[in-house]
Amino acid sequence: MDGEPPSALRLARPLQSCGELSEDQQEAADEVGLVVRVVIKQPHNNAPTEFHQDQPFWPHAHSTHPLSAWIALVDVPVERGCMTFIPGSHTRTDLAAQDLTDAHDLFTKSPDLVWEPRVTIPLRAGDCTFHHALCAHMATPNLTDEARVAHVVIFMDATTTYRALPHPVTDPLGLRDGAPLTGDLFPAVAADS
């Protein structure tokens, strides 16, 4: 993307960032895994998460450099649902949200990406990948006997505002469209000096 990296960042922290999950938090994670940023792909789910960009799903506006840190909490080989990325796809800023269950949806919206090289990244527990929220990626099905578990931390520009989209993390907050994302759930992690 054009422009300089932001001089201040905010962290989206819908759940506590460290420690054990409470029973209620774990139930929420099981119910809406991607939303609460604990990502759980159950054993033998036989369902890939098809190529998509994250940003069209997020209730964030005015964040030109959103970044996900995807931290594997267990080993994630290909057969357990590791991710594959399309490098350079973050320059596609005009795409609508893609259908996570349709293997062709992203490529129908952006046919130029069909033959772009892909990078598949198996991870060990504790490994981390970082990707721009517009970098197209997918995850293979979990074909193993163990759950694939990861924790995702989202970083965004300090100037990011709320975009009125239904989202389980922001729905109960009573935010109005255009409101700044600040406070305990969106703490500043770096600021202008």
Contact map, one row per residue, 1 for C-alpha under 8 A:
1110000000000000000000000000000000000000000000000000000000000001000000000000000000000000011000000000000000000000000000000000000000000000000000000000000000000000000000000000000000000000000000000
1111000000000000000000000000000000000000000000000000000000000000000000000000000000000000000000000000000000000000000000000000000000000000000000000000000000000000000000000000000000000000000000000
1111100000000000000000000000000000000000000000000000000000000000000000000000000000000000000000000000000000000000000000000000000000000000000000000000000000000000000000000000000000000000000000000
0111110000000000000000000000000000000000000000000000000000000000000000000000000000000000000000000000000000000000000000000000000000000000000000000000000000000000000000000000000000000000000000000
0011111000000000000000000000000000000000000000000000000000000000100000000000000000000000000000000000000000000000000000000000000000000000000000000000000000000000000000000000000000000000000000000
0001111110000000000000000000000000000000000000000000000000000000100000000000000000000000000000000000000000000000000000000000000000000000000000000000000000001100000000000000000000000000000000000
0000111110000000000000000000000000000000000000000000000000000000000000000000000000000000000000000000000000000000000000000000000000000000000000000000000000000000000000000000000000000000000001110
0000011111000000000000000000000000000000000000000000000000000000000000000000000000000000000000000000000000000000000000000000000000000000000000000000000000001100000000000000000000000000000111110
0000011111100000000000000000000000000000000000000000000000000000000000000000000000000000000000000000000000000000000000000000000000000000000000000000000000111100000000000000000000000000000111100
0000000111110000000000000000000000000000000000000000000000000000000000000000000000000000000000000000000000000000000000000000000000000000000000000000000000111100000000000000000000000100011111000
0000000011111000000000000000000000000000000000000000000000000000000000000000000000000000000000000000000000000000000000000000000000000000000000000000000011110000000000000000000000000000111110000
0000000001111100000000000000000000000000000000000000000000000000000000000000000000000000000000000000000000000000000000000000000000000000000000000000000011110000000000000000000000000000111000000
0000000000111111100000000000000000000000000000000000000000000000000000000000000000000000000000000000000000000000000000000000000000000000000000000000000011000000000000000000000000000001111000000
0000000000011111000000000000000000011000000000000000000000000000000000000000000000000000000000000000000000000000000000000000000000000000000000000000000000000000000000001000000000000000110000000
0000000000001111100000001000000000011000000000000000000000000000000000000000000000000000000000000000000000000000000000000000000000000000000000000000000000000000000000000000000000000000100000000
0000000000001111111010000000000000000000000000000000000000000000000000000000000000000000000000000000000000000000000000000000000000000000000000000000000000000000000000000000000000000000000000000
0000000000001011111000000000000000000000000000000000000000000000000000000000000000000000000000000000000000000000000000000000000000000000000000000000000000000000000000000000000000000000000000000
0000000000000001111100000000000000000000000000000000000000000000000000000000000000000000000000000000000000000000000000000000000000000000000000000000000000000000000000000000000000000000000000000
0000000000000001111110000000000000000000000000000000000000000000000000000000000000000000000000000000000000000000000000000000000000000000000000000000000000000000000000000000000000000000000000000
0000000000000000011111000000000000000000000000000000000000000000000000000000000000000000000000000000000000000000000000000000000000000000000000000000000000000000000000000000000000000000000000000
0000000000000001001111111100000000000000000000000000000000000000000000000000000000000000000000000000000000000000000000000000000000000000000000000000000000000000000000000000000000000000000000000
0000000000000000000111111100000000000000000000000000000000000000000000000000000000000000000000000000000000000000000000000000000000000000000000000000000000000000000000000000000000000000000000000
0000000000000000000011111110000000000000000000000000000000000000000000000000000000000000000000000000000000000000000000000000000000000000000000000000000000000000000000000000000000000000000000000
0000000000000000000011111111000000000000000000000000000000000000000000000000000000000000000000000000000000000000000000000000000000000000000000000000000000000000000000000000000000000000000000000
0000000000000010000011111111100000000000000000000000000000000000000000000000000000000000000000000000000000000000000000000000000000000000000000000000000000000000000000000000000000000000000000000
0000000000000000000011111111110000000000000000000000000000000000000000000000000000000000000000000000000000000000000000000000000000000000000000000000000000000000000000000000000000000000000000000
0000000000000000000000111111111000000000000000000000000000000000000000000000000000000000000000000000000000000000000000000000000000000000000000000000000000000000000000000000000000000000000000000
0000000000000000000000011111111110010000000000000000000000000000000000000000000000000000000000000000000000000000000000000000000000000000000000000000000000000000000000000000000000000000000000000
0000000000000000000000001111111111111111000000000000000000000000000000000000000000000000000000000000000000000000000000000000000000000000000000000000000000000000000000000000000000000000000000000
0000000000000000000000000111111110000001000000000000000000000000000000000000000000000000000000000000000000000000000000000000000000000000000000000000000000000000000000000000000000000000000000000
0000000000000000000000000011111110000000000000000000000000000000000000000000000000000000000000000000000000000000000000000000000000000000000000000000000000000000000000000000000000000000000000000
0000000000000000000000000001111111110000000000000000000000000000000000000000000000000000000000000000000000000000000000000000000000000000000000000000000000000000000000000000000000000000000000000
0000000000000000000000000001111111111111000000000000000000000000000000000000000000000000000000000000000000000000000000000000000000000000000000000000000000000000000000000000000000000000000000000
0000000000000000000000000000100111111111000000000000000000000000000000000000000000000000000000000000000000000000000000000000000000000000000000000000000000000000000000000000000000000000000000000
0000000000000000000000000000100111111100000000000000000000000000000000000000000000000000000000000000000000000000000000000000000000000000000000000000000000000000000000111000000000000000000000000
0000000000000110000000000001100111111110000000000000000000000000000000000000000000000000000000000000000000000000000000000000000000000000000000000000000000000000000000001000000000000000000000000
0000000000000110000000000000100011111110000000000000000000000000000000000000000000000000000000000000000000000000000000000000000000000000000000000000001110000000000000000000000000000000000000000
0000000000000000000000000000100011111111000000000000000000000000000000000000000000000000000000000000000000000000000000000000000000000000000000000000111100000000000000000000000000000000000000000
0000000000000000000000000000100011011111100000000000000000000000000000000000000000000000000000000000000000000000000000000000000000000000000000000001111100000000000000000000000000000000000000000
0000000000000000000000000000110011000111110000000000000000000000000000000000000000000000000000000000000000000000000000000000000000000000000000000011110000000000000000000000000000000000000000000
0000000000000000000000000000000000000011111010000000000000000000000000000000000010000000000000000000000000000000000000000000000000000000000001000011100000000000000000000000000000000000000000000
0000000000000000000000000000000000000001111110000000000000000000000000000000000000000000000000000000000000000000000000000000000000000000000001000111000000000000000000000000000000000000000000000
0000000000000000000000000000000000000000111110000000000000000000000000000000000100000000000000000000000000000000000000000000000000000000000001111111000000000000000000000000000000000000000000000
0000000000000000000000000000000000000000011111000000000000000000000000000000000000000000000000000000000000000000000000000000000000000000000011111000000000000000000000000000000000000000000000000
0000000000000000000000000000000000000000111111100000000000000000000000000000000000000000000000000000000000000000000000000000000000000000000011100000000000000000000000000000000000000000000000000
0000000000000000000000000000000000000000000111110000000000000000000000000000000000000000000000000000000000000000000000000000000000000000000011100000000000000000000000000000000000000000000000000
0000000000000000000000000000000000000000000011111000000000000000000000000000000000000000000000000000000000000000000000000000000000000000000111000000000000000000000000000000000000000000000000000
0000000000000000000000000000000000000000000001111100000000000000000000000000000010000000000000000000100000000000000000000000000000000000011111000000000000000000000000000000000000000000000000000
0000000000000000000000000000000000000000000000111110000000000000000000000000000000000000000000000001100000000000000000000000000000000000011110000000000000000000000000000000000000000000000000000
0000000000000000000000000000000000000000000000011111000000000000000000000000000000000000000000000011111000000000000000000000000000000000111000000000000000000000000000000000000000000000000000000
0000000000000000000000000000000000000000000000001111100000000000000000000000000000000000000000000101001011000000000000000000000000000001111000000000000000000000000000000000000000000000000000000
0000000000000000000000000000000000000000000000000111110000000000000000000000000000000000000000001111000001000000000000000000000000000001110000000000000000000000000000000000000000000000000000000
0000000000000000000000000000000000000000000000000011111100000000000000000000000000000000000000001100000000000000000000000000000000001111100000000000000000000000000000000000000000000000000000000
0000000000000000000000000000000000000000000000000001111111000000000000000000000000000000000000000000000000000000000000000000000000001111000000000000000000000000000000000000000000000000000000000
0000000000000000000000000000000000000000000000000000111111010000010000000000000000000000000000000000000000000000000000000000000000001100000000000000000000000000000000000000000000000000000000000
0000000000000000000000000000000000000000000000000000111111000000000000000000000000000000000000111000000000000000000000000000000000000000000000000000000000000000000000000000000000000000000000000
0000000000000000000000000000000000000000000000000000011111100000000000000000000000000000000000001000000000000000000000000000000000000000000000000000000000000000000000000000000000000000000000000
0000000000000000000000000000000000000000000000000000011111110000000000000000000000000000000000000000000000000000000000000000000000000000000000000000000000000000000010100000000000000000000000000
0000000000000000000000000000000000000000000000000000000011111000000000000000000000000000000000000000000000000000000000000000000000000000000000000000000000000000011111100100000000000000000000000
0000000000000000000000000000000000000000000000000000001001111110000000000000000000000000000000000000000000000000000000000000000000000000000000000000000000000001111000000000000000000000000000000
0000000000000000000000000000000000000000000000000000000000111110000000000000000000000000000000000000000000000000000000000000000000000000000000000000000000000001111000000000000001000000000000000
0000000000000000000000000000000000000000000000000000000000011111000000000000000000000000000000000000000000000000000000000000000000000000000000000000000000001011100000000000000000000000000000000
0000000000000000000000000000000000000000000000000000000000011111110000000000000000000000000000000000000000000000000000000000000000000000000000000000000000011111100000000000000000000000000000000
1000000000000000000000000000000000000000000000000000000000000111110000000000000000000000000000000000000000000000000000000000000000000000000000000000000000011000000000000000000000000000000000000
0000110000000000000000000000000000000000000000000000000000000011111000000000000000000000000000000000000000000000000000000000000000011000000000000000000000011000000000000000000000000000000000000
0000000000000000000000000000000000000000000000000000001000000011111100000000000000000000000000000000000000000000000000000000000000011000000000000000000001111000000000000000000000000000000000000
0000000000000000000000000000000000000000000000000000000000000000111110000000000000000000000000000000000000000000000000000000000001111000000000000000000001110000000000000000000000000000000000000
0000000000000000000000000000000000000000000000000000000000000000011111000000000000000000000000000000000000000000000000000000000011111000000000000000000111100000000000000000000000000000000000000
0000000000000000000000000000000000000000000000000000000000000000001111100000000000000000000000000000000000000000000000000000000111100000000000000000000111100000000000000000000000000000000000000
0000000000000000000000000000000000000000000000000000000000000000000111110000000000000000000000000000000000000000000000000000000111000000000000000000011110000000000000000000000000000000000000000
0000000000000000000000000000000000000000000000000000000000000000000011111000000000000000000000000000000000000000000000000000111110000000000000000000011100000000000000000000000000000000000000000
0000000000000000000000000000000000000000000000000000000000000000000001111111000000000000000000000000000000000000000000000011111100000000000000000000111000000000000000000000000000000000000000000
0000000000000000000000000000000000000000000000000000000000000000000000111110000000000000000000000000000000000000000000000000110000000000000000000001111000000000000000000000000000000000000000000
0000000000000000000000000000000000000000000000000000000000000000000000011111000000000000000000000000000000000000000000000001110000000000000000000001110000000000000000000000000000000000000000000
0000000000000000000000000000000000000000000000000000000000000000000000011111100000000000000000000000000000000000000000000011100000000000000000000001000000000000000000000000000000000000000000000
0000000000000000000000000000000000000000000000000000000000000000000000010111111111000000000000000000000000000000000000000111100000000000000000000001000000000000000000000000000000000000000000000
0000000000000000000000000000000000000000000000000000000000000000000000000011111111000000000000000000000000000000000000000111000000000000000000000000000000000000000000000000000000000000000000000
0000000000000000000000000000000000000000000000000000000000000000000000000001111111100000000000000000000000000000000000001100000000000000000100000000000000000000000000000000000000000000000000000
0000000000000000000000000000000000000000000000000000000000000000000000000001111111000000000000000000000000000000000000000000000000000000000111110000000000000000000000000000000000000000000000000
0000000000000000000000000000000000000000001000000000000000000000000000000001111111000000000000000000000000000000000000000000000000000000000111110111000000000000000000000000000000000000000000000
0000000000000000000000000000000000000000100000010000000000000000000000000001111111100000000000000000000000000000000000000000000000000000001111100001000000000000000000000000000000000000000000000
0000000000000000000000000000000000000000000000000000000000000000000000000001111111110000000000000000000000000000000000011110000000000000001100000000000000000000000000000000000000000000000000000
0000000000000000000000000000000000000000000000000000000000000000000000000000010011111000000000000000000000000000000000011100000000000000111100000000000000000000000000000000000000000000000000000
0000000000000000000000000000000000000000000000000000000000000000000000000000000001111100000000000000000000000000000001111000000000000000111000000000000000000000000000000000000000000000000000000
0000000000000000000000000000000000000000000000000000000000000000000000000000000000111110000000000000000000000000000001110000000000000011110000000000000000000000000000000000000000000000000000000
0000000000000000000000000000000000000000000000000000000000000000000000000000000000011111100000000000000000000000100111100000000000000011100000000000000000000000000000000000000000000000000000000
0000000000000000000000000000000000000000000000000000000000000000000000000000000000001111110000000000000000000000000011100000000000000011000000000000000000000000000000000000000000000000000000000
0000000000000000000000000000000000000000000000000000000000000000000000000000000000000111111000000000000000000000000000000000000000000010000000000000000000000000000000000000000000000000000000000
0000000000000000000000000000000000000000000000000000000000000000000000000000000000000111111100000000000000000000100000000000000000000111000000000000000000000000000000000000000000000000000000000
1000000000000000000000000000000000000000000000000000000000000000000000000000000000000011111110000000000000000000000000000000000000011111000000000000000000000000000000000000000000000000000000000
1000000000000000000000000000000000000000000000000000000000000000000000000000000000000001111110000000000000000000000000000000000000000110000000000000000000000000000000000000000000000000000000000
0000000000000000000000000000000000000000000000000000000000000000000000000000000000000000111111100000000000000000000000000000000000000100000000000000000000000000000000000000000000000000000000000
0000000000000000000000000000000000000000000000000000000000000000000000000000000000000000011111100000000000000000000000000000000000000100000000000000000000000000000000000000000000000000000000000
0000000000000000000000000000000000000000000000000000000000000000000000000000000000000000000111110000000000000000000000000000000000000000000000000000000000000000000000000000000000000000000000000
0000000000000000000000000000000000000000000000000000000100000000000000000000000000000000000111111000000000001100000000000000000000000000000000000000000000000000000000000000000000000000000000000
0000000000000000000000000000000000000000000000000000000100000000000000000000000000000000000001111100000000000000000000000000000000000000000000000000000000000000000000000000000000000000000000000
0000000000000000000000000000000000000000000000000001100110000000000000000000000000000000000000111110000000000000000000000000000000000000000000000000000000000000000000000000000000000000000000000
0000000000000000000000000000000000000000000000000011100000000000000000000000000000000000000000011111000011000000000000000000000000000000000000000000000000000000000000000000000000000000000000000
0000000000000000000000000000000000000000000000000101000000000000000000000000000000000000000000001111110011000000000000000000000000000000000000000000000000000000000000000000000000000000000000000
0000000000000000000000000000000000000000000000001111000000000000000000000000000000000000000000000111111000000000000000000000000000000000000000000000000000000000000000000000000000000000000000000
0000000000000000000000000000000000000000000000011100000000000000000000000000000000000000000000000011111000000000000000000000000000000000000000000000000000000000000000000000000000000000000000000
0000000000000000000000000000000000000000000000000100000000000000000000000000000000000000000000000011111110000000000000000000000000000000000000000000000000000000000000000000000000000000000000000
0000000000000000000000000000000000000000000000000110000000000000000000000000000000000000000000000001111111000000000000000000000000000000000000000000000000000000000000000000000000000000000000000
0000000000000000000000000000000000000000000000000000000000000000000000000000000000000000000000000000011111110000000000000000000000000000000000000000000000000000000000000000000000000000000000000
0000000000000000000000000000000000000000000000000010000000000000000000000000000000000000000000000110011111111000000000000000000000000000000000000000000000000000000000000000000000000000000000000
0000000000000000000000000000000000000000000000000011000000000000000000000000000000000000000000000110001111111110000000000000000000000000000000000000000000000000000000000000000000000000000000000
0000000000000000000000000000000000000000000000000000000000000000000000000000000000000000000000000000000111111111110000000000000000000000000000000000000000000000000000000000000000000000000000000
0000000000000000000000000000000000000000000000000000000000000000000000000000000000000000000000000000000111111110000000000000000000000000000000000000000000000000000000000000000000000000000000000
0000000000000000000000000000000000000000000000000000000000000000000000000000000000000000000000100000000011111110000000000000000000000000000000000000000000000000000000000000000000000000000000000
0000000000000000000000000000000000000000000000000000000000000000000000000000000000000000000000100000000001111111110000000000000000000000000000000000000000000000000000000000000000000000000000000
0000000000000000000000000000000000000000000000000000000000000000000000000000000000000000000000000000000001111111110000000000000000000000000000000000000000000000000000000000000000000000000000000
0000000000000000000000000000000000000000000000000000000000000000000000000000000000000000000000000000000000100111111100000000000000000000000000000000000000000000000000000000000000000000000000000
0000000000000000000000000000000000000000000000000000000000000000000000000000000000000100100000000000000000100111111100000000000000000000000000000000000000000000000000000000000000000000000000000
0000000000000000000000000000000000000000000000000000000000000000000000000000000000000000000000000000000000100111111100000000000000000000000000000000000000000000000000000000000000000000000000000
0000000000000000000000000000000000000000000000000000000000000000000000000000000000000000000000000000000000000001111110000000000000000000000000000000000000000000000000000000000000000000000000000
0000000000000000000000000000000000000000000000000000000000000000000000000000000000000100000000000000000000000001111111000000000000000000000000000000000000000000000000000000000000000000000000000
0000000000000000000000000000000000000000000000000000000000000000000000000000000000000110000000000000000000000000001111100000000000000000000000000000000000000000000000000000000000000000000000000
0000000000000000000000000000000000000000000000000000000000000000000000000000000000011110000000000000000000000000000111110000000000000000000000000000000000000000000000000000000000000000000000000
0000000000000000000000000000000000000000000000000000000000000000000000000000000000011110000000000000000000000000000011111000000000000000000000000000000000000000000000000000000000000000000000000
0000000000000000000000000000000000000000000000000000000000000000000000000000000001111000000000000000000000000000000001111100000000000000000000000000000000000000000000000000000000000000000000000
0000000000000000000000000000000000000000000000000000000000000000000000000000010001110000000000000000000000000000000000111110000000000000000000000000000000000000000000000000000000000000000000000
0000000000000000000000000000000000000000000000000000000000000000000000000001110001100000000000000000000000000000000000011111000000000000000000000000000000000000000000000000000000000000000000000
0000000000000000000000000000000000000000000000000000000000000000000000010011100001000000000000000000000000000000000000001111101100000000000000000000000000000000000000000000000000000000000000000
0000000000000000000000000000000000000000000000000000000000000000000000010111100000000000000000000000000000000000000000000111111000000000000000000000000000000000000000000000000000000000000000000
0000000000000000000000000000000000000000000000000000000000000000000000111111000000000000000000000000000000000000000000000011111000000000000000000000000000000000000000000000000000000000000000000
0000000000000000000000000000000000000000000000000000000000000000000000111100000000000000000000000000000000000000000000000001111100000000000000000000000000000000000000000000000000000000000000000
0000000000000000000000000000000000000000000000000000000000000000000000110000000000000000000000000000000000000000000000000011111110000000000000000000000000000000000000000000000000000000000000000
0000000000000000000000000000000000000000000000000000000000000000000011110000000000000000000000000000000000000000000000000010011111000000000000000000000000000000000000000000000000000000000000000
0000000000000000000000000000000000000000000000000000000000000000000111100000000000000000000000000000000000000000000000000000001111100000000000000000000000000000000000000000000000000000000000000
0000000000000000000000000000000000000000000000000000000000000000001111000000000000000000000000000000000000000000000000000000000111110000000000000000000000000000000000000000000000000000000000000
0000000000000000000000000000000000000000000000000000000000000000001110000000000000000000000000000000000000000000000000000000000011111010000000000000000000000000000000000000000000000000000000000
0000000000000000000000000000000000000000000000000000000000000000111100000000000000000000010000000000000000000000000000000000000001111110000000000000000000000000000000000000000000000000000000000
0000000000000000000000000000000000000000000000000000111000000000111100000000000000000000010000000000000000000000000000000000000000111110000000000000000000000000000000000000000000000000000000000
0000000000000000000000000000000000000000000000000000111000000000000000000000000000000000111110000000000000000000000000000000000000011111000000000000000000000000000000000000000000000000000000000
0000000000000000000000000000000000000000000000000000110000000000000000000000000000001111111000000000000000000000000000000000000000111111100000000000000000000000000000000000000000000000000000000
0000000000000000000000000000000000000000000000000011110000000000000000000000000000001110110000000000000000000000000000000000000000000111110000000000000000000000000000000000000000000000000000000
0000000000000000000000000000000000000000000000000111100000000000000000000000000000111100000000000000000000000000000000000000000000000011111000000000000000000000000000000000000000000000000000000
0000000000000000000000000000000000000000000000011111000000000000000000000000000000111000000000000000000000000000000000000000000000000001111100000000000000000000000000000000000000000000000000000
0000000000000000000000000000000000000000000000011110000000000000000000000000000011110000000000000000000000000000000000000000000000000000111110000000000000000000000000000000000000000000000000000
0000000000000000000000000000000000000000000000111000000000000000000000000000011111100000000000000000000000000000000000000000000000000000011111000000000000000000000000000000000000000000000000000
0000000000000000000000000000000000000000000111111000000000000000000000000000001110000000000000000000000000000000000000000000000000000000001111100000000000000000000000000000000000000000000000000
0000000000000000000000000000000000000000111111110000000000000000000000000000001110000000000000000000000000000000000000000000000000000000000111110011000000000000000000000000000000000000000000000
0000000000000000000000000000000000000000001111000000000000000000000000000000001110000000000000000000000000000000000000000000000000000000000011111000000000000000000000000000000000000000000000000
0000000000000000000000000000000000000000001100000000000000000000000000000000001100000000000000000000000000000000000000000000000000000000000001111110000000000000000000000000000000000000000000000
0000000000000000000000000000000000000000001100000000000000000000000000000000000000000000000000000000000000000000000000000000000000000000000000111110000000000000000000000000000000000000000000000
0000000000000000000000000000000000000000011000000000000000000000000000000000000100000000000000000000000000000000000000000000000000000000000000011111000000000000000000000000000000000000000000000
0000000000000000000000000000000000000001111000000000000000000000000000000000000100000000000000000000000000000000000000000000000000000000000001011111100000000000000000000000000000000000000000000
0000000000000000000000000000000000000011111000000000000000000000000000001111000110000000000000000000000000000000000000000000000000000000000001000111110000000000000000000000000000000000000000000
0000000000000000000000000000000000000111100000000000000000000000000000011100000000000000000000000000000000000000000000000000000000000000000000000011111000000000000000000000000000000000000000000
0000000000000000000000000000000000000111000000000000000000000000000001111100000000000000000000000000000000000000000000000000000000000000000000000001111100000000000000000000000000000000000000000
0000000000000000000000000000000000001110000000000000000000000000000001111000000000000000000000000000000000000000000000000000000000000000000000000000111110000000000000000000000000000000000000000
0000000000000000000000000000000000001110000000000000000000000000000111100000000000000000000000000000000000000000000000000000000000000000000000000000011111000000000000000000000000000000000000000
0000000000111000000000000000000000001000000000000000000000000000000111000000000000000000000000000000000000000000000000000000000000000000000000000000001111100000000000000000000000000000000000000
0000000000111000000000000000000000000000000000000000000000000000011110000000000000000000000000000000000000000000000000000000000000000000000000000000000111110000000000000000000000000000000000000
0000000011110000000000000000000000000000000000000000000000000000011110000000000000000000000000000000000000000000000000000000000000000000000000000000000011111000000000000000000000000000000000000
0000000011110000000000000000000000000000000000000000000000000011111000000000000000000000000000000000000000000000000000000000000000000000000000000000000001111101000000000000000000000000000000000
0000010111000000000000000000000000000000000000000000000000000111110000000000000000000000000000000000000000000000000000000000000000000000000000000000000000111111000000000000000000000000000000000
0000010111000000000000000000000000000000000000000000000000000010000000000000000000000000000000000000000000000000000000000000000000000000000000000000000000011111000000000000000000000000000100000
0000000000000000000000000000000000000000000000000000000000000110000000000000000000000000000000000000000000000000000000000000000000000000000000000000000000001111100000000000000000010000000000000
0000000000000000000000000000000000000000000000000000000000011110000000000000000000000000000000000000000000000000000000000000000000000000000000000000000000011111110000000000000000011000000000000
0000000000000000000000000000000000000000000000000000000000011110000000000000000000000000000000000000000000000000000000000000000000000000000000000000000000000011111000000000000011111000000000000
0000000000000000000000000000000000000000000000000000000000111000000000000000000000000000000000000000000000000000000000000000000000000000000000000000000000000001111100000000001111111000000000000
0000000000000000000000000000000000000000000000000000000000111000000000000000000000000000000000000000000000000000000000000000000000000000000000000000000000000000111110000000000011000000000000000
0000000000000000000000000000000000000000000000000000000000100000000000000000000000000000000000000000000000000000000000000000000000000000000000000000000000000000011111000000000111000000000000000
0000000000000000000000000000000000000000000000000000000001100000000000000000000000000000000000000000000000000000000000000000000000000000000000000000000000000000001111100000000000000000000000000
0000000000000000000000000000000000000000000000000000000000100000000000000000000000000000000000000000000000000000000000000000000000000000000000000000000000000000000111110110000000000000000000000
0000000000000000000000000000000000100000000000000000000001100000000000000000000000000000000000000000000000000000000000000000000000000000000000000000000000000000000011111110000000000000000000000
0000000000000000000000000000000000100000000000000000000000000000000000000000000000000000000000000000000000000000000000000000000000000000000000000000000000000000000001111111000000000000000000000
0000000000000100000000000000000000110000000000000000000000000000000000000000000000000000000000000000000000000000000000000000000000000000000000000000000000000000000000111111100000000000000000000
0000000000000000000000000000000000000000000000000000000000100000000000000000000000000000000000000000000000000000000000000000000000000000000000000000000000000000000001111111111000000000000000000
0000000000000000000000000000000000000000000000000000000000000000000000000000000000000000000000000000000000000000000000000000000000000000000000000000000000000000000001111111111000000000000000000
0000000000000000000000000000000000000000000000000000000000000000000000000000000000000000000000000000000000000000000000000000000000000000000000000000000000000000000000011111110000000000000000000
0000000000000000000000000000000000000000000000000000000000000000000000000000000000000000000000000000000000000000000000000000000000000000000000000000000000000000000000001111111000000000000000000
0000000000000000000000000000000000000000000000000000000000000000000000000000000000000000000000000000000000000000000000000000000000000000000000000000000000000000000000000111111100000000000000000
0000000000000000000000000000000000000000000000000000000000000000000000000000000000000000000000000000000000000000000000000000000000000000000000000000000000000000010000000110111110100000000000000
0000000000000000000000000000000000000000000000000000000000000000000000000000000000000000000000000000000000000000000000000000000000000000000000000000000000000000010100000000011111100000000000000
0000000000000000000000000000000000000000000000000000000000000000000000000000000000000000000000000000000000000000000000000000000000000000000000000000000000000000111100000000001111100000000000000
0000000000000000000000000000000000000000000000000000000000001000000000000000000000000000000000000000000000000000000000000000000000000000000000000000000000000000111100000000000111110000000000000
0000000000000000000000000000000000000000000000000000000000000000000000000000000000000000000000000000000000000000000000000000000000000000000000000000000000000000110000000000001111111000000000000
0000000000000000000000000000000000000000000000000000000000000000000000000000000000000000000000000000000000000000000000000000000000000000000000000000000000000011110000000000000001111100000000000
0000000000000000000000000000000000000000000000000000000000000000000000000000000000000000000000000000000000000000000000000000000000000000000000000000000000000001110000000000000000111110010000000
0000000001000000000000000000000000000000000000000000000000000000000000000000000000000000000000000000000000000000000000000000000000000000000000000000000000000000000000000000000000011111111100000
0000000000000000000000000000000000000000000000000000000000000000000000000000000000000000000000000000000000000000000000000000000000000000000000000000000000000000000000000000000000001111111000000
0000000000001000000000000000000000000000000000000000000000000000000000000000000000000000000000000000000000000000000000000000000000000000000000000000000000000000000000000000000000000111111000000
0000000000111110000000000000000000000000000000000000000000000000000000000000000000000000000000000000000000000000000000000000000000000000000000000000000000000000000000000000000000000111111000000
0000000001111100000000000000000000000000000000000000000000000000000000000000000000000000000000000000000000000000000000000000000000000000000000000000000000000000000000000000000000001111111100000
0000000001111000000000000000000000000000000000000000000000000000000000000000000000000000000000000000000000000000000000000000000000000000000000000000000000000000000000000000000000000111111110000
0000000111100000000000000000000000000000000000000000000000000000000000000000000000000000000000000000000000000000000000000000000000000000000000000000000000000100000000000000000000000100011111100
0000000111100000000000000000000000000000000000000000000000000000000000000000000000000000000000000000000000000000000000000000000000000000000000000000000000000000000000000000000000000000001111100
0000001111000000000000000000000000000000000000000000000000000000000000000000000000000000000000000000000000000000000000000000000000000000000000000000000000000000000000000000000000000000000111110
0000001110000000000000000000000000000000000000000000000000000000000000000000000000000000000000000000000000000000000000000000000000000000000000000000000000000000000000000000000000000000000111111
0000001100000000000000000000000000000000000000000000000000000000000000000000000000000000000000000000000000000000000000000000000000000000000000000000000000000000000000000000000000000000000001111
0000000000000000000000000000000000000000000000000000000000000000000000000000000000000000000000000000000000000000000000000000000000000000000000000000000000000000000000000000000000000000000000111
